[in-house]
Amino acid sequence: MADPTKSSVDTQDSRIVDLAIRLIFLGLFIYSAIVMVTPLASVFIWAVILCVALYPVFDWLQSKLGGRKGLAATVLVLIGLAVTLGPIASAISEAADLGSDFSEQAAAGTLKMPSPPERLSEFPVLGPPLLEVWTMFETNLDGALAKFGPQILDVTQALFGKVLGIGVGLLGLALSVIVMGALLSPGPKLVVGVQNFANRIFAPRGGEFVLMAGSTIKNVMKGVVGVAAIQALLVWVLLKLFGIGSATTLAFICMILSIIQVGPGIVLLPLVIYAWSSMSGGMALVFTVLAVPVAIMDSFLRPIFISQGLQTPMLVILIGVLGGMMAYGLIGVFMGPVLFAVFYELFSLWINEGAEPAPETSDSEAVAGEAE
């Protein structure tokens, strides 16, 4: 006769083994999915950010096009591709022209540095050393290259690496624009799905957090990217007005620097020095007077744009922007304030949970208390 206790133990062991095998295969499946999705995570995050930020424009555009959402999404995708790929094409074109001129002059034996500005030596501290080095490159190019060649090569490699990284980032952003186009039409349904998921995680305020995250992304987009675009446009106009070359490339660099919270001052300061060394005093003064407000305008415009319509304190958003950028790079400019704002709301909810509201005191009671 079979022992029922032993049979029960064997059945329990088989269930444990069966559950372990299922968990192993489920873990392998989840791991494989994560490995496949990870390279595209930044592309998808950027697509979601762009979709949230541009959905009001998409909604307005599709209403003007008779409710044709596909056409509206296509128009926004084409504009986005022009914005992301246009600077790359312009920079490559200017670099190709510069390289072509350099090669032609080198082949003809006419390659030489232009003469230094006449007033360069008048600048304190940096003027005389710069004039000495510049004169060496003008009069003895081979000797100057032999002396400063390693330093020039190191700087060139570093700059090339940075520029290449920016170019690759813009190509990834162009791919995100295409994914954004696919997300615009089903956007409302996707938001409802995300709210339902958030309610399961952060019940009962998950849906509210999703809406807050969307508002934060829109405001950060206006305060960071919008202000950076305005600064870049003003830099481009300023350089064109004063006849300074490579205006498009320099304006694009200023926009990138503004987005990563560095600001265009790194570009405009050398241009101001160049203006005082090569232009007349009056023209240089006008250029400086116009360049200074452009360089600092983000410091007072960004808080205004970011804080509009948000109940989250401005300090929380700014900490999220700066901390997110340091932790996650450019995409952290948008992820940081969203994560920190949600954390702030959860922390505030936890602190205030169970706290009794302060008793309200009428004006007559307050006056009587002061009289006593």
C-alpha positions as CSV (number, residue, x, y, z in Angstrom):
1,M,0.0,0.0,0.0
2,A,1.4,3.4,-1.1
3,D,2.3,5.9,1.6
4,P,0.0,9.0,1.2
5,T,2.5,11.2,3.0
6,K,5.3,10.3,0.6
7,S,3.0,10.8,-2.4
8,S,2.0,14.3,-1.1
9,V,5.7,15.2,-0.6
10,D,6.6,14.1,-4.2
11,T,3.7,16.1,-5.6
12,Q,4.8,19.2,-3.7
13,D,8.4,18.7,-4.9
14,S,7.3,18.4,-8.5
15,R,5.3,21.6,-8.2
16,I,8.3,23.4,-6.8
17,V,10.5,22.1,-9.7
18,D,7.8,23.0,-12.2
19,L,7.5,26.5,-10.8
20,A,11.3,27.0,-10.8
21,I,11.6,25.9,-14.4
22,R,8.8,28.3,-15.4
23,L,10.5,31.2,-13.5
24,I,13.8,30.4,-15.2
25,F,12.3,30.6,-18.6
26,L,10.3,33.7,-17.7
27,G,13.5,35.3,-16.4
28,L,15.3,34.4,-19.6
29,F,12.5,35.8,-21.7
30,I,12.4,39.1,-19.7
31,Y,16.2,39.4,-19.9
32,S,16.3,38.8,-23.6
33,A,13.5,41.4,-24.1
34,I,15.5,44.0,-22.0
35,V,18.7,43.3,-23.9
36,M,16.9,43.9,-27.2
37,V,15.1,47.0,-26.0
38,T,18.0,48.7,-24.2
39,P,19.8,50.1,-27.3
40,L,16.6,51.7,-28.3
41,A,15.6,53.0,-24.9
42,S,16.9,56.5,-25.4
43,V,15.3,56.7,-28.8
44,F,11.9,55.7,-27.4
45,I,12.3,58.1,-24.4
46,W,13.1,61.0,-26.7
47,A,10.1,60.0,-28.9
48,V,7.8,60.1,-25.8
49,I,9.2,63.5,-24.7
50,L,8.7,65.0,-28.2
51,C,5.3,63.5,-28.5
52,V,4.1,65.0,-25.2
53,A,5.7,68.4,-25.9
54,L,4.4,68.6,-29.5
55,Y,1.0,67.1,-29.1
56,P,-0.8,70.5,-28.7
57,V,0.8,71.5,-32.0
58,F,-0.3,68.2,-33.5
59,D,-3.9,68.7,-32.2
60,W,-4.1,72.2,-33.6
61,L,-2.6,71.1,-37.0
62,Q,-4.9,68.1,-37.5
63,S,-7.9,70.4,-36.8
64,K,-6.7,72.8,-39.5
65,L,-6.2,69.8,-41.9
66,G,-9.8,68.6,-41.5
67,G,-9.0,66.0,-38.8
68,R,-6.4,64.1,-40.9
69,K,-4.1,62.9,-38.2
70,G,-1.8,61.0,-40.5
71,L,-1.1,64.1,-42.6
72,A,-0.6,66.2,-39.5
73,A,1.9,63.7,-38.0
74,T,3.7,63.5,-41.4
75,V,4.1,67.3,-41.5
76,L,5.5,67.4,-37.9
77,V,7.9,64.5,-38.7
78,L,9.2,66.3,-41.8
79,I,9.7,69.5,-39.9
80,G,11.5,67.6,-37.1
81,L,13.8,65.8,-39.6
82,A,14.7,69.2,-41.1
83,V,15.4,70.7,-37.7
84,T,17.6,67.7,-36.6
85,L,19.3,66.9,-39.8
86,G,19.6,70.4,-41.2
87,P,22.4,71.5,-38.8
88,I,24.4,68.4,-39.6
89,A,24.1,69.0,-43.3
90,S,25.0,72.7,-42.9
91,A,28.0,71.9,-40.7
92,I,29.2,69.2,-43.1
93,S,28.9,71.6,-46.0
94,E,30.9,74.3,-44.2
95,A,33.5,71.8,-43.1
96,A,33.8,70.5,-46.7
97,D,34.3,74.0,-48.1
98,L,36.9,74.8,-45.4
99,G,38.7,71.5,-46.1
100,S,38.6,72.1,-49.9
101,D,40.1,75.6,-49.5
102,F,42.8,74.2,-47.2
103,S,43.7,71.5,-49.6
104,E,43.9,73.9,-52.6
105,Q,46.1,76.3,-50.7
106,A,48.3,73.5,-49.5
107,A,48.7,72.1,-53.0
108,A,49.5,75.5,-54.5
109,G,52.0,76.3,-51.7
110,T,50.0,79.4,-50.7
111,L,48.8,78.2,-47.3
112,K,49.5,80.8,-44.7
113,M,48.0,82.4,-41.6
114,P,46.3,85.8,-42.0
115,S,47.9,88.7,-40.4
116,P,47.0,89.2,-36.7
117,P,44.6,92.0,-35.8
118,E,46.4,95.3,-35.3
119,R,45.0,95.9,-31.8
120,L,45.6,92.4,-30.5
121,S,48.7,93.5,-28.6
122,E,46.6,96.0,-26.6
123,F,44.7,93.3,-24.7
124,P,46.1,92.9,-21.2
125,V,47.7,89.6,-20.2
126,L,46.6,87.5,-23.2
127,G,47.3,90.0,-25.9
128,P,51.2,89.7,-26.2
129,P,51.4,85.9,-26.0
130,L,48.6,85.5,-28.6
131,L,50.4,88.0,-30.9
132,E,53.7,86.1,-30.5
133,V,52.1,82.7,-31.4
134,W,50.1,84.2,-34.2
135,T,53.2,85.9,-35.7
136,M,55.1,82.6,-35.5
137,F,52.3,80.8,-37.5
138,E,52.3,83.6,-40.0
139,T,56.1,83.9,-40.6
140,N,57.2,80.3,-40.0
141,L,54.3,77.9,-40.4
142,D,56.4,74.8,-40.5
143,G,58.3,75.6,-37.3
144,A,55.1,76.6,-35.5
145,L,53.4,73.3,-36.5
146,A,56.5,71.4,-35.4
147,K,56.4,73.2,-32.0
148,F,52.6,73.1,-31.4
149,G,51.7,70.1,-33.5
150,P,51.0,67.7,-30.6
151,Q,48.8,70.2,-28.7
152,I,46.9,71.1,-31.9
153,L,46.4,67.4,-32.6
154,D,45.1,66.7,-29.1
155,V,42.7,69.7,-29.2
156,T,41.5,68.7,-32.7
157,Q,40.9,65.1,-31.7
158,A,38.9,66.2,-28.6
159,L,36.8,68.6,-30.6
160,F,36.2,66.0,-33.3
161,G,35.1,63.6,-30.7
162,K,32.7,66.1,-29.2
163,V,31.3,67.1,-32.6
164,L,31.0,63.4,-33.7
165,G,29.1,62.7,-30.5
166,I,26.7,65.6,-31.1
167,G,26.2,64.4,-34.7
168,V,25.4,60.8,-33.6
169,G,23.0,62.2,-31.0
170,L,21.2,64.2,-33.6
171,L,20.9,61.2,-35.8
172,G,19.4,59.3,-32.9
173,L,17.1,62.3,-32.3
174,A,16.0,62.1,-36.0
175,L,15.0,58.4,-35.4
176,S,13.1,59.5,-32.3
177,V,11.2,62.0,-34.5
178,I,10.1,59.2,-36.8
179,V,8.9,57.1,-33.8
180,M,7.2,60.2,-32.4
181,G,5.1,60.4,-35.6
182,A,3.9,56.9,-35.0
183,L,2.9,57.8,-31.4
184,L,1.0,61.0,-32.1
185,S,-2.2,59.5,-33.5
186,P,-2.9,56.9,-30.8
187,G,-1.6,59.4,-28.1
188,P,-4.8,59.7,-26.0
189,K,-5.3,56.0,-25.8
190,L,-1.7,55.5,-24.8
191,V,-2.1,58.1,-22.1
192,V,-5.1,56.3,-20.7
193,G,-3.1,53.1,-20.7
194,V,-0.2,54.7,-18.9
195,Q,-2.6,56.2,-16.3
196,N,-4.1,52.8,-15.6
197,F,-0.7,51.3,-15.1
198,A,0.4,54.2,-12.9
199,N,-2.8,53.8,-10.8
200,R,-1.8,50.2,-10.1
201,I,1.7,51.4,-8.9
202,F,0.9,54.7,-7.2
203,A,-2.8,54.3,-6.3
204,P,-4.8,56.4,-6.1
205,R,-2.8,59.3,-7.5
206,G,-1.0,57.5,-10.4
207,G,-3.1,59.1,-13.1
208,E,-2.5,62.5,-11.5
209,F,1.3,61.9,-11.6
210,V,1.1,61.0,-15.3
211,L,-0.6,64.3,-16.1
212,M,1.9,66.2,-13.9
213,A,4.8,64.5,-15.8
214,G,3.3,65.6,-19.1
215,S,2.9,69.2,-17.9
216,T,6.5,69.2,-16.6
217,I,7.9,67.9,-19.9
218,K,6.0,70.6,-21.8
219,N,7.3,73.4,-19.6
220,V,10.9,72.1,-19.6
221,M,10.7,71.8,-23.4
222,K,9.7,75.5,-23.6
223,G,12.1,76.6,-20.9
224,V,15.1,74.7,-22.1
225,V,14.8,73.9,-25.8
226,G,12.6,76.9,-26.6
227,V,14.9,79.4,-24.9
228,A,18.0,77.8,-26.4
229,A,16.4,78.1,-29.9
230,I,15.6,81.8,-29.3
231,Q,19.2,82.4,-28.2
232,A,20.6,80.5,-31.2
233,L,18.4,82.5,-33.5
234,L,19.5,85.8,-32.0
235,V,23.2,84.7,-32.2
236,W,22.7,83.9,-35.9
237,V,21.1,87.3,-36.6
238,L,23.8,89.1,-34.6
239,L,26.7,87.4,-36.5
240,K,25.0,88.0,-39.8
241,L,24.5,91.7,-39.0
242,F,28.2,92.1,-38.3
243,G,29.4,89.9,-41.1
244,I,31.1,87.2,-39.0
245,G,31.5,83.9,-40.8
246,S,30.2,80.5,-39.9
247,A,27.1,82.0,-38.3
248,T,25.0,78.9,-38.7
249,T,27.6,76.6,-37.2
250,L,28.3,78.9,-34.3
251,A,24.5,79.5,-33.6
252,F,24.0,75.7,-33.6
253,I,26.9,75.3,-31.1
254,C,25.3,78.0,-28.9
255,M,21.9,76.1,-29.0
256,I,23.6,72.9,-27.8
257,L,25.5,74.7,-25.1
258,S,22.2,76.4,-23.9
259,I,20.4,73.1,-23.8
260,I,23.1,71.4,-21.7
261,Q,22.9,74.4,-19.3
262,V,26.4,75.8,-20.2
263,G,25.1,78.8,-22.1
264,P,26.4,80.6,-25.3
265,G,28.9,82.7,-23.4
266,I,31.8,80.3,-24.3
267,V,31.1,81.2,-27.9
268,L,30.2,84.8,-27.6
269,L,33.2,85.8,-25.4
270,P,35.8,85.0,-28.0
271,L,33.6,86.7,-30.6
272,V,33.6,89.9,-28.4
273,I,37.4,89.8,-28.2
274,Y,37.5,89.3,-32.0
275,A,35.2,92.3,-32.5
276,W,37.4,94.6,-30.3
277,S,40.5,93.5,-32.1
278,S,39.2,93.7,-35.7
279,M,36.4,96.2,-35.7
280,S,36.2,99.9,-35.0
281,G,35.6,101.0,-31.4
282,G,32.0,102.0,-32.1
283,M,31.1,98.8,-33.9
284,A,32.8,96.6,-31.3
285,L,30.9,98.5,-28.5
286,V,27.6,97.9,-30.3
287,F,28.4,94.2,-30.8
288,T,29.2,93.8,-27.1
289,V,26.1,95.7,-26.0
290,L,24.0,93.3,-28.1
291,A,25.9,90.2,-27.3
292,V,25.7,90.5,-23.5
293,P,21.9,90.3,-23.2
294,V,21.8,87.4,-25.6
295,A,24.4,85.5,-23.5
296,I,22.5,85.9,-20.2
297,M,18.8,86.0,-21.3
298,D,18.4,82.2,-20.5
299,S,19.0,82.9,-16.8
300,F,15.8,84.9,-16.4
301,L,13.7,83.5,-19.3
302,R,14.1,79.8,-18.4
303,P,12.5,80.1,-14.9
304,I,9.6,82.0,-16.3
305,F,8.8,79.4,-19.0
306,I,9.4,76.4,-16.8
307,S,7.2,77.5,-13.8
308,Q,4.1,78.4,-15.8
309,G,1.1,76.4,-14.7
310,L,3.0,74.0,-12.4
311,Q,2.3,73.6,-8.7
312,T,5.6,71.9,-8.1
313,P,8.1,74.4,-6.6
314,M,10.5,76.0,-9.1
315,L,13.5,74.9,-7.0
316,V,12.4,71.2,-7.4
317,I,12.2,71.6,-11.2
318,L,15.6,73.3,-11.4
319,I,17.3,70.7,-9.2
320,G,15.7,68.0,-11.4
321,V,17.0,69.7,-14.6
322,L,20.6,70.1,-13.4
323,G,20.8,66.8,-11.5
324,G,19.2,64.9,-14.4
325,M,21.7,66.4,-16.9
326,M,24.6,65.4,-14.7
327,A,23.3,61.9,-14.2
328,Y,21.8,61.0,-17.6
329,G,23.2,63.6,-20.0
330,L,21.0,65.6,-22.3
331,I,18.0,63.3,-21.9
332,G,18.2,63.8,-18.2
333,V,17.2,67.5,-18.7
334,F,13.7,66.1,-19.2
335,M,13.8,62.9,-17.2
336,G,15.3,64.6,-14.1
337,P,12.5,67.1,-13.4
338,V,9.8,64.5,-14.0
339,L,11.4,62.0,-11.6
340,F,12.2,64.6,-9.0
341,A,8.7,66.2,-9.2
342,V,7.0,62.8,-8.7
343,F,9.4,62.0,-5.8
344,Y,8.6,65.4,-4.3
345,E,4.8,64.8,-4.5
346,L,5.2,61.2,-3.1
347,F,7.4,62.5,-0.2
348,S,4.9,65.4,0.5
349,L,2.0,62.9,0.5
350,W,3.9,60.6,2.9
351,I,4.8,63.5,5.2
352,N,1.2,64.9,5.3
353,E,-0.5,61.5,5.6
354,G,-2.4,61.3,8.8
355,A,-1.4,64.8,9.8
356,E,-4.3,66.7,11.4
357,P,-5.1,70.0,9.8
358,A,-4.4,73.1,11.9
359,P,-7.5,74.4,13.6
360,E,-9.0,77.5,12.0
361,T,-9.3,80.5,14.3
362,S,-11.8,83.2,13.6
363,D,-10.8,86.8,13.6
364,S,-12.9,87.5,16.7
365,E,-11.2,84.7,18.6
366,A,-7.8,86.0,17.5
367,V,-8.6,89.5,18.7
368,A,-9.9,88.2,22.1
369,G,-6.7,86.2,22.5
370,E,-4.5,89.2,21.8
371,A,-6.5,91.3,24.3
372,E,-6.0,88.7,27.1
